[in-house]
Amino acid sequence: MPVTFHIPGALREFTAGRRTVELALSPATLTDALSALYALYPAFAIASSPNKARSANTFNLFVGDENIRYTGGLATPLPPTPKSPSSPRQRRLI
């Protein structure tokens, strides 16, 4: 099932201005999904790194409606089907 990242306005400059980035692959974990996103947009990886000026603590990551702070962090498994009623056909990451 595809994965869709919803990119916050402050980080869109690192995704060529895109509000959303859809991955056609089906990653098993958030780490896998982020790796695929970083391969498409290397500058996004640098900008969102906790070791850089823009700390990862300045934005939250969600899988569906769940904040990853409470679901396993970057190791959060991505469900094969969406849990969020707001995205009936896609796994949604923010």
C-alpha positions as CSV (number, residue, x, y, z in Angstrom):
1,M,0.0,0.0,0.0
2,P,1.4,3.5,-0.8
3,V,2.7,5.8,1.8
4,T,2.0,9.5,1.8
5,F,4.1,12.1,3.6
6,H,2.4,15.4,4.4
7,I,5.3,17.9,4.5
8,P,5.1,20.9,6.9
9,G,5.4,24.3,5.3
10,A,8.8,25.0,6.9
11,L,10.3,21.9,5.3
12,R,8.7,22.1,1.8
13,E,11.8,23.9,0.4
14,F,13.6,20.6,0.8
15,T,10.9,18.7,-1.2
16,A,10.8,21.0,-4.2
17,G,7.8,22.8,-2.6
18,R,5.7,19.7,-2.5
19,R,3.0,19.5,0.2
20,T,2.8,15.7,-0.1
21,V,5.2,13.0,-1.3
22,E,3.7,9.7,-2.1
23,L,5.8,6.5,-2.1
24,A,4.6,3.7,-4.3
25,L,6.4,1.1,-2.2
26,S,5.2,-0.6,0.9
27,P,7.8,-0.1,3.7
28,A,7.5,-2.1,6.8
29,T,8.6,0.6,9.3
30,L,8.8,4.4,9.5
31,T,12.5,4.1,9.2
32,D,12.1,2.3,5.9
33,A,9.7,4.9,4.7
34,L,11.9,7.8,5.7
35,S,14.9,6.1,4.0
36,A,12.9,6.1,0.8
37,L,11.9,9.7,1.2
38,Y,15.5,10.7,1.9
39,A,16.6,8.9,-1.3
40,L,14.2,11.1,-3.3
41,Y,15.0,14.3,-1.4
42,P,18.5,14.2,0.2
43,A,18.2,17.7,1.4
44,F,15.1,16.8,3.5
45,A,17.3,14.2,5.3
46,I,19.8,16.8,6.2
47,A,17.1,19.4,7.2
48,S,15.2,17.0,9.4
49,S,18.2,15.4,11.1
50,P,18.4,16.0,14.9
51,N,22.1,16.7,14.6
52,K,21.5,19.8,12.4
53,A,20.3,23.3,13.0
54,R,16.7,22.2,12.4
55,S,16.1,19.7,15.2
56,A,13.8,16.8,14.7
57,N,12.2,18.0,18.0
58,T,10.7,20.9,16.1
59,F,8.0,18.8,14.4
60,N,6.0,15.7,15.2
61,L,5.7,12.6,13.1
62,F,2.4,10.7,12.9
63,V,1.5,7.3,11.4
64,G,-2.2,7.7,10.7
65,D,-3.5,9.6,13.7
66,E,-0.9,8.3,16.1
67,N,2.2,10.3,17.3
68,I,5.2,8.0,16.9
69,R,6.4,9.1,20.4
70,Y,3.9,6.6,21.7
71,T,4.1,3.9,19.0
72,G,7.8,2.9,18.9
73,G,9.5,6.0,17.5
74,L,11.3,5.5,14.1
75,A,10.8,1.7,14.5
76,T,7.0,2.1,14.4
77,P,5.6,-0.5,12.1
78,L,3.5,0.8,9.2
79,P,0.1,-1.0,9.1
80,P,-0.8,-2.8,5.9
81,T,-4.1,-0.9,5.9
82,P,-4.8,2.7,7.2
83,K,-6.1,3.2,10.7
84,S,-7.1,6.8,10.0
85,P,-10.6,7.5,8.6
86,S,-9.1,10.7,7.1
87,S,-7.0,8.7,4.6
88,P,-9.1,5.7,3.5
89,R,-6.8,4.4,0.8
90,Q,-3.3,5.3,1.9
91,R,-1.0,5.0,4.8
92,R,-0.5,8.6,5.9
93,L,2.7,10.0,7.5
94,I,3.0,13.5,8.7
